[in-house]
Structure formats: C-alpha cells, structure tokens
Amino acid sequence: MSTEVRQMFSSIAPRYDVANEVLSFGVHRLWRRTAVKLSQAKEGSHVLDCATGTGDLALAFKRKVGTTGRVVGTDFCPEMLESAPAKAAKAGLEVEFQVQDAMALTLPDNSFDVASISFGIRNVDDPVKCLQEMARVVRPGGRVVVLEFGQPTGPYGVLFRFYSKTVMPTVGGLLTGNRAAFQYLPRTAAAFPAGERFLSLMDQAGAYSERAAHPLLFGTAYVYVGTVR
Ligand SMILES: C[S@@+](CC[C@H](N)C(=O)[O-])C[C@H]1O[C@@H](n2cnc3c(N)ncnc32)[C@H](O)[C@@H]1O
C-alpha cells in the first residue's frame, strides 16, 4: 500500500502545488495559518512537519518561529520534497528537509515542541501508529497538530461531494496527467474518520492528555490538536 501511495505522489509531485492552489481556490493557505496558530508555536519553537510534501506547512511554521526556531520537514517520497528547499530559499526561510516515514521517524524522543501533518495522515497505513510516533518526538506538554479533510453535511456537503467526485478528478487530471490520483485523494478523504471519530483515534494512540477538533469551512477540513502527555 505505502509503495503505491509513494508512487502516486511521485507522479504528481512536479504539478502538486499548481493543482493544490487551483483545486482549493487558495483556501489551503488560510487553513495552514489556522493550524500554525492553534499549535501555539512561538518564536524559537522547534517544529517537525511530517508528510510535508512540497513544504508549505513547514514554511508557514518557519515564518512563525523565526530565526531562533527550528523547522524540519519530512516526507517518505523524495520527489515530493524535491521543490521544497528551493521554495524555502526563495522565501528566505531556513528549513531542513529529510526523507522519513511518518510511522517510523528516526528522530529522538522529546526533541520538538510541535509536530504537524497536513493532508497526510489519511494516506499513512496506520494513523494511530503515526499519532504515537509524532507524540514520541514531541516533549510532554507540546502539541501535535493534524490538518485533514472532513465530510461536510447539508446542502454545502452535497455541493462539496459533487465537486470532489467530478470537478477534482477532471481538473486534477488535466493539471497533473494523473486523473486516478485525483479520484483516490477525494475518495480517501470521504472515507477517513473525521471530527469525533478522529478524536477516538487520538485516544487510541494513548499519548495525549487533551485533544480537540476545530472544524474549518463547515467541516470541509479540521485542525485536530493534541497535547502530549
Ligand atoms: C496530499 S500530500 C500533502 C502534502 C503536504 N503536507 C501539504 O499539505 O500539501 C500527502 C503527502 O503525504 C506523504 N506521505 C504519505 N504517507 C507517508 C508516510 N508514511 N510517511 C511520510 N510521508 C507520507 C506523501 O508522500 C505526500 O507528500
């Protein structure tokens, strides 16, 4: 499974940012800023962004933690990481990027104030293991922040499902040449536990003293925040 996921991201990597910008109408930027705010990261904080892809959330964190802070962005797909260092350099931000599997990080215990993952946790083979691993590298009292799609309900939900099932595969396919990836991504978003159901995964991880779900845009996405025991 993870080999297939890696290959899929590898094939869309060069056009990932364009597709993300177009398909989200730029809203992903606002959601990332909300995730950074809810993490309570501050000047000087040490942050790990898992499944960082092309690095957008890592860059948003670096803007927050400043030159005295440290941000490490990791992903298990080297092709997704390829454009990240140049993006960081262009923005004048110093961020380290490493190839790492979010379920088996080769980083020491308690070495970060915050660990994050955006639109990545639904792609890992074992989300509970990933939540444990992220908590392991965060100091007690630090935070794990997850940004992930939800399943909005009501009339907006109907519209959103239509958009995900028809517009996304067509436009994503045209932009990246991989229509199947843009069928897979909304399909996994529709099936992945959201809201209270995701909070139970955080409980199963057994690593958090507190956890909360913050819905964004009528539940189109959520920011989940866990305080590490
Ligand atoms: C939809 S992209 C999100 C990228 C980025 N975080 C963002 O918000 O744009 C999902 C990313 O998760 C990565 N990924 C999936 N499973 C992973 C794992 N087990 N370990 C590390 N990265 C993983 C993929 O390579 C891909 O870059």
Ligand as a Chemical Component Dictionary entry (heavy atoms), coordinates in Angstrom:
data_LIG
# 
_chem_comp.id                   LIG 
_chem_comp.type                 NON-POLYMER 
_chem_comp.pdbx_formal_charge   0 
_chem_comp.three_letter_code    LIG 
# 
loop_
_chem_comp_atom.comp_id 
_chem_comp_atom.atom_id 
_chem_comp_atom.alt_atom_id 
_chem_comp_atom.type_symbol 
_chem_comp_atom.charge 
_chem_comp_atom.model_Cartn_x 
_chem_comp_atom.model_Cartn_y 
_chem_comp_atom.model_Cartn_z 
_chem_comp_atom.pdbx_ordinal 
LIG C1  C1  C 0  -1.655 15.217 -0.044 1  
LIG S1  S1  S 1  0.066  15.296 0.251  2  
LIG C2  C2  C 0  0.182  16.588 1.450  3  
LIG C3  C3  C 0  1.493  17.297 1.392  4  
LIG C4  C4  C 0  1.622  18.492 2.303  5  
LIG N1  N1  N 0  1.619  18.126 3.698  6  
LIG C5  C5  C 0  0.543  19.524 2.057  7  
LIG O1  O1  O 0  -0.171 19.883 2.996  8  
LIG O2  O2  O -1 0.436  19.991 0.914  9  
LIG C6  C6  C 0  0.367  13.857 1.230  10 
LIG C7  C7  C 0  1.845  13.626 1.500  11 
LIG O3  O3  O 0  1.955  12.563 2.454  12 
LIG C8  C8  C 0  3.139  11.860 2.156  13 
LIG N2  N2  N 0  3.076  10.583 2.874  14 
LIG C9  C9  C 0  2.136  9.627  2.787  15 
LIG N3  N3  N 0  2.413  8.609  3.619  16 
LIG C10 C10 C 0  3.548  8.938  4.282  17 
LIG C11 C11 C 0  4.334  8.314  5.276  18 
LIG N4  N4  N 0  4.002  7.117  5.773  19 
LIG N5  N5  N 0  5.429  8.950  5.727  20 
LIG C12 C12 C 0  5.783  10.167 5.227  21 
LIG N6  N6  N 0  5.096  10.801 4.265  22 
LIG C13 C13 C 0  3.977  10.208 3.799  23 
LIG C14 C14 C 0  3.129  11.786 0.639  24 
LIG O4  O4  O 0  4.381  11.470 0.096  25 
LIG C15 C15 C 0  2.660  13.202 0.296  26 
LIG O5  O5  O 0  3.749  14.081 0.131  27 
# 
loop_
_chem_comp_bond.comp_id 
_chem_comp_bond.atom_id_1 
_chem_comp_bond.atom_id_2 
_chem_comp_bond.value_order 
_chem_comp_bond.pdbx_ordinal 
LIG C1  S1  SING 1  
LIG S1  C2  SING 2  
LIG S1  C6  SING 3  
LIG C2  C3  SING 4  
LIG C3  C4  SING 5  
LIG C4  N1  SING 6  
LIG C4  C5  SING 7  
LIG C5  O1  DOUB 8  
LIG C5  O2  SING 9  
LIG C6  C7  SING 10 
LIG C7  O3  SING 11 
LIG C7  C15 SING 12 
LIG O3  C8  SING 13 
LIG C8  N2  SING 14 
LIG C8  C14 SING 15 
LIG N2  C9  SING 16 
LIG N2  C13 SING 17 
LIG C9  N3  DOUB 18 
LIG N3  C10 SING 19 
LIG C10 C11 SING 20 
LIG C10 C13 DOUB 21 
LIG C11 N4  SING 22 
LIG C11 N5  DOUB 23 
LIG N5  C12 SING 24 
LIG C12 N6  DOUB 25 
LIG N6  C13 SING 26 
LIG C14 O4  SING 27 
LIG C14 C15 SING 28 
LIG C15 O5  SING 29 
# 
